[in-house]
C-alpha cells in the first residue's frame, strides 16, 4: 500500500493571502453570474460565466481589481515577513506514515546544518523598522498577537514616505556593506570541500571490465 503524503497543518495565526483581481471581481459579480445561468446554478456553471465576464473586460476595466489586489499583496508581504521572524520554532514536525499514524521528525533533519560561525545576514530596512515599532507597540499593548503586531507594522511602513524611510534604508545599507566584508573574510578562511562525485553505473562497469582484463593478462 502506497504511503500517504504528509500534510502540513496551516497555522491559523498566519496572515491570509489576499484575493487576486479576478477573485475580487467574482465576489462582486457572483449574483449577476448566477442570474445568467438560469436554472443551472451549479458552481462550475457560475464559475464558467464569471470567467467569460472577466475575459470580456478590457485591461482598463480590470485595473481597479488588480490595483486593489496589488495593494493588499504589499500589506500581506509585510505581515508575512514579520510573522516569519516572530513565529515560534517547534522542535518537531508531524507527518503521516503509510498506516495513517503520525510520527515525529526533527525540523530540518533533511537540511544541511548551518554554520554557527558564519556571518549572519543583515536586516533589511523594513526589518529594522519592524524591530523598533514592535517594541513600541507591545509596550502600548502587551496583549497583541504576533499577527496583529505584523499587521500594524506593515500598515505603518506603508504609510511612510520615501523620505521617512531613508534612515532605515541607510542603516540597512551599512549593515549590508559590513556583512559583505565579513562574508569575504569568512569565505577566505573557511574553504568548503566539494562533495565527491558519485560514479555512474556505466563508469563502474567500465572499471570492472578493465580490472578483469588486467587479471587475464597477468595469467
HUWO-V684910 format. One line per field, one symbol per residue. ss: DSSP state (@ for helix, = for strand, . for the rest). phi: phi as a letter, one per 20 degrees, with the letter a starting at -180 (. if undefined). burial: + if it has 16 or more other ideal C-beta (glycine too) atoms within 10 Angstrom, else -. Layout:
ss->???
phi->???
burial->???
//
This chain:
ss->....................@@@@@@@@@@@@@@@@@.....@@@@@@@@@@@@@...@@@@@@@@@@@@@@@@@@@@@@@@@@@@.....=====.....=====..................@@@@@@@@@@@@@@@@.....@@@@@@@@@@@@@@..@@@@@@@@@@@@@@@@@@@@@@@@@@@@...........@@@@@@@@@@@@@@@@@@.
phi->.fffffdefeffeffeffffgfffffgfdffffffffmfedfgffffffffffffffegfffggfffffffffffffffffffffdffeefccebeefeneecdcffmfeefffffeffefffegffffffffgffffffbfefegffffffffffffffefffeggfffffffffffffffffffffdcfefffffffffffffffffffffffffff
burial->--------------+--++++--+++------+--+--------++--++---+----------+--++--+--++-++++++-----------------------------------+--++-++++++--++--+--------++-++++++--+----------+---+--+--------------------------------------------
//
